[in-house]
Amino acid sequence: MKKRIRIGTRDSQLAVWQATLVQQLLKQNGHDSELIYIKSEGDIDLQTPLYELGVQGIFTRSLDTALLQNRIDLAVHSMKDVPTKLAIGITPAAILKRASYKDLLVYKEDPSFLNDRNAEGIIATSSVRRRAQWLHRYPGFVIENLRGNVNTRLRKLEESNWSGAIFAAAGLERIDLRPESSVELDWMLPAPSQGAIIIVCRKEDDACRQACLPLNDADTALCTTIEKDFLRTLMGGCSTPVSALAEISQGKVVVRGNICSLDGSALVEVEKIYTLEEAADAGASAAFELLENGGAAIAEKIRNQGVAQ
């Protein structure tokens, strides 16, 4: 008789949606499971900016601890929240097919300011990456910190005098909360692995790994791994303004990435095309080229400012 699989999740609406999706997919393959709710540090402290919390794994650490303590069998994460190096004893079980990787702006009134690079206003986000890219494009704006789950952030925006706030499109769309007053920021490169969901398990738990294997999307796994390799090579984390996107097109892998100074004043980007045979080293290769072409100076400045983890 198959054991009942315990799926660990944060208790936010989006996290539960993701875990429920995994539960449904497992059920389709004949596996019984239950959801186990666990609070993360990132959910408990909603005031401190993420980059001041030592954010590597802040939304995944509690679940990973429960996994290693055998209180759950699987943990479901937004992959962009997962550190570039998993905890010892934990391994990926599956990466689901990616949803939208894009960032979007939810605006309060007229979004015509997006067409004016000299516009002024207030934009809210807790993401250092979004903050830096926004200021690079719109240096006249003030950035306000915005923490909390998706529902909380939308409510804070409604109650504020901000021009708008930046969200991940996938997060809003998955729980059917994307407002009509929103627009995709096609010029903004996403966080590495944004829009993807990862399932992790204990390394020795072969039964759970085998149960999850059919849920893995090979193309998403390849592209998000490249993006994480890019981030790791730049020694980045959630507190470093590093963006990356890998896409498969006509049998090739197109990798785009950038690193931006914290105040948005400097940005260095790279775009490379690799064959599928070269894909295993594509993330690191693109990152090294970025470093050689000016990225190293920005990365060093960020480290000296004591923000990068």
C-alpha positions, 0 to 999 in steps of 0.5 A: 500500500502506498503511503499518504504523501505529506505536502508542506506549504506556506499558508498564504493563498498563493502558496496553498494554490501551488501546493493544491495543484501538486496534490491534484497532479499526484492524485491523477497519478494515483497518489494520496496526499495531504497538505501540511501548513507551515509558517515561514519567517518571511510571512511572520515579519512583514515590515522589514525590507527583504534585503535586510532579513538575510533573505536567502531562503527566507520563504523556504527555510521553515519548510525545508527544516520540516522536510529534514525533520521528517514532518513532511515528505514534499515541500512546494516552493515558488522556485524564485524563492529557492536559494541557488544551493539547496540545503544538504539532504534535500533534492529537487523532485520536479519542476512544473511547467512554467507560467508567465515569467513577467513582472507587471505594474498594478497602477492606481490611475492613469498609466501614461507615465510609463511612456515618459522616462522623466516621469515622477511618482511613487512605486512600491515593491520589496524586490531589490531587482525590481527597484533597481530596474525601475529606477534605471528606467524611471530615475525620478521615482521614489520606491516604497517598501511593500511586504506581505502576501499578494492579497495584503500587497493589493490592499496596501496599494489600494489604501496608498497614495502610490502610483502603483506597485509591481507584482509577478504576473504568475502570482496574481493570475494563479489565484485570479487576482490580476486587476484590470488596472495592470500592465506587463512590464515587457522591458523588465527582466524577471528574477531567475526562475520566476513563474516556476514551481519546484517540488523538493524532497529528502534525497533518500526518499526515492518513493516520493521522487518517483511519484513526482517524476511525471510532473517534471517539465524538462524545458522548464527545468532546463531554463530555470536551472540555467537562470539559477546558474547565472545567479549563482555565478554572480554570487547573487540572491534575492538581495542582489539586483540580478535578472535572468531569462532562458528560453528555448527557441528553434532548438537553441537556448537564448539566455538574457541577463543583467545586473543593476546597481542598487540605485539603478544608475548602472546596468550591464546586460548580456544576451547569448544563444547556445545549442542544447548541447552547450546548455549545461554551462550556459548560465555560468558562461553568460554570467562570466561574460557579463562580469567581464563586460562591466558586471564585476564592478557593479557586483563589487560595489553592491558587496561593498555596500553590505547588501548582497548576501 
